[in-house]
Amino acid sequence: MEIVYVYQKLRKDFGRAPKFTDLPADTLSETLPNPDMMMEYVERNPTDVGIQCIPEFSEHEVNTERFELHSQGVLHLEGGWPKDVDPSEVDQTLRFIKKTEKDEDYIRTIKGLGESLEHLIRQNNAIDIYEEYFVGDAVDHSGEPPSAKTLTVFRDPNTIKRTATCISWYPDGGRKVAVSYAILQFQRQPEGMPLNSYVWDVHNPNYPELELHPASPLVCIEYNPKETHLMIGGCYNGLLQYWDDRKGSAAIESSPIEKSHRDPVYDVAWLQSKTGTECATVSTDGQLFFWDIRKLGEPTEGMPLQVGTDGPTLGGVTLSYDVQAGPTNFLVGTEQGTVLLCKRKSKSPSDRIGAVYPGHHGPIYALQRHPAFPKNFLTVGDWTARIWNDDLKTPIMTTKYHASYLTDGCWSPTRPGVFFTTKMDGTLDIWDYFFKQNDPTFTLQVTDIPLHTLRVEERGRLIATGAADGSTTLFEICAGLSVAQSSEKISISQMFDREAKREKNLETRAKELRLAAKKAEQQQAKDKKADDEEKEEQKLKEVEREFFEMISAGDDASGVAPGSNESA
């Protein structure tokens, strides 16, 4: 490369402050246009140009270390009592407190602290410590695309994999989840199959927080909503047991085999009571039992699932109890595909089955009343999910028939128009009736094996699904599927009322058509009877006429006039 110009600078000028002055314009270089080159210019039209308009990606791998957690606890016992005072005795503690309050040192100390405490109390009363300073407007999530992400997977730690039959969330905050495990196929339980079920911490999927040791594999399990440390479980051999997670893995008490169900306990529900210790169980032996866990020697009451006095006994599979629909009303889904409305306090045994809702072609695997509209309830069975009204014998809304069997379903506790269903092909469907009714709003492929159970946490963001291999997958859905919109409850209520009114009109029209058909049949039978009588009368007249003609012909042949007597 040829050096055209060299800039030289003395060493003494390095670092000197520049002093700029204005100079006249000076041309350094000039390139004039060449008209002869214009003749050689040719425009290329069209021009083929290749471009690549996609983002560039590069493969990266990151290996993160697993963050393992373990639980630790501290047991604090009430202290400060003298040795001669038993803290568990109320009389002794009250006597000691009264004695202490009369002590001069205690009175002097309280008076000295009273002035400073009074000043602080007045400050608390003057300032609203619960005031929210930064309350923004409600966020509209209706335009948000539906999505869900997997948080963790709880796997059955045993080598013999069992089905996750039931899931129950811890009532206070959803910090942990109880999962029951069993093999429900008849005589398919291998030798040496473990009986344990587990309680998992949602932040520690590596090891279960608590191991439950039942007498038989658990088919259903449920946390007590009032006493959150208590769990009730129904066993495969028909027993009912309950646990206290503060007292270890062994069951506190179990029902005797001779007073229990004869088939597996497929569902259990806690009842509203003053003590919070009453529950109900249902089984395929055709019995609905009511229990008090303080005395599990025998059920407090039993109700046969029999329609009428001469009807067959139906096997119960699912149970739904909601106080808003009546503290003594129960919905039972049967393996014959019908739903029974059972009334516990009916005067006569024949009135205990208040209503029968037929509709499914097979067992009803899920049954739940709507949390916002208790007159409506959801059923899941065969290939469809159906929404019912207490006053109608036919469903008001039905999903399309799926190619795979449906195994479970439940309502969203926060959004009135959303419910969830699981299928045998391992997919989770999220239905949003506030958005559309024909197809699921979002479908998630959880696994390739059948899903068996489903449960949603009370805040509506976390979903747990149990599969046939014993894996329990925990999901978090987006805010658009868990946060209710401003007018959603009113719209869903109007939708249910409209569909219920439509079904009532169809039912009334069907009754009118049946009545008209019955009247037409009766009139047709009456007309037919009249025609038969007329034909019979005509036939008798014809026979009578022929008879008299024969008599007349015989008299004419003998030459005797009718009515005359011939003397011999």
Steps between C-alpha positions, in 0.01 A plus 500: 500500500645836394518775761354814348554745783680488831387709795792610714482636852770602738539327835450824686158540345371173646227566753478872436158654517370565149418850394245509221468791258270564205658446157363553153360203308755289321436224246685183585370271223258531209341228284310635199229298317596319181225516234655214305439257786127573482476315172625181664235503777230231454223449757441133589127438532395263643773405739519167689622553853517236773450597861465310828237653727506274804664553836834334551521242778786329665484191720588548864494252786488585867535249780361640823547343837185369668396705798388250761282603790418326823259591774604579855279583793532631851260396774446784743338412831337768712742602772528749785289300742631383836560132553199466726265641231375271223441710181236256379284561810288811455425542870867498600600750232216739590591478867865579423404793272279658769779459755753663266272795421488586871879516527635856561792456259261393224271798564793745503643357175166516321450863604847590376441338161148635470599852393723389211250237387215751511692732266562216253137387514383852420734509202355173370147631541583824317660331197328243283771239467287296257453780247607410146677792341564357155175340391495491121225431254384146438703331229306355207637155414239419234743561215772285650561175310431191715807324629623270774841402628618194688636576846595156630423129487448276804582138415409186689830401667416127494614260230146367450322792339144562614232736377465838669134452590421822688656840575419737786648848549597628843223751586725775637693648209561189292848439638470123467288238332388154610494224236351153539634206298332171408446251218125490439488212252346194659758234591776693323687595816844335488650324797700730722324814382560785749198652674648841579362835392685829529473868588724715280641848552455700178853642536671165558408234242795277586374351826148482644434706810290229663437133435154360576467133599143379435365151556420471129586713194328838520245573228402848621642757742379838620634775728272636771416863409450593867773299674765526230729240658243221467464276194233241429561209263290225347669164446471239228364243747220734615659636819500866602808643673618844602842652571646797684814618322639625833495148645683302234424247230272262689124543483335643811196274473342260253148370450442127568474277197157365596350852520669640190425491130520169318655660190772764458420844640510703180426845644486681833383849597523703821168635628424832662456453874583675824779256580634466145536125545211366289543356153320291238623213283364326194583163347394266222333276760199733470533674838547862603643506854531792741781493758640687796876451524484532879319166497579286197363183657197521271343752265258744660254447215467309174303559184451238226536631146174346382245673280157405633416204716530243220776665296854366466781615728745727319873512565636838607822628343510876570360723772437876506403703806444877507346686793356768268283236333371378838684359802312170469509459120754278326568421135621146426629390161451131429678246284174457304530857364230670709523772765296465821391794714501357854323673788628397840218641715203366304220365716435183302766274345328519161551880487875485565572479127362839401585493130668282239698651212576243226732596219840330478571169328746383765627577851511862612862570590458862614214689664518851644259783568583842363672711769311817395169350381419202728187406303726395212741208510757338271524131413776323308457153354534293183609746225332822618474755778152629581356790698170444681236695690329364812154566355555315171549134417705575187836683474485866403844494331712214365846490350566323174581129498875450524698222339644402840328426830473778757631408844451802728394863510434793732400867504740789537463650851567854374346522151128412466527407133806272511521128570764234440488143368755221463500218245643155444739629233690703762364845411358772724221711348415846633150617405415870515127544439539877532709486181360207299290190559575269206863409566751519785674834532831331577619139474818386670670168429612403850625148428455209262335278761143537632421770753284383789433789736501879511481764772527882492639709785254741665666810347455359149859529373640155586371174351612151600435198277561135589592239240482122476874462566478679835640834382331817623569805283461851638411781257456874523251653257506857375305784659255504210371156605500565876399866551129571454393777264276786609176375343577128487282388790194685367553366148543140615192529722297629206636218282399233752156658546449519124598139445288386795201689361558346158511149649183572698325611181621188320388282789158671504469457125598134528232449766243668277599278208483188717159607632376574149632165378332325792171676428529416131570139588200491733279662236630257241425208732154644568429546130628152428274360769201688356583372151530147632162529674341640185647221291380244755151650494493494120620142505222403743242674281633317195482165680147579622391595148646182356328298774158645420561453128574132559180461706295674234649281230414182698138607556452581133628157401253317732202715390413607855426860566694651778307498830240234394447157670451190283269237657576139451 
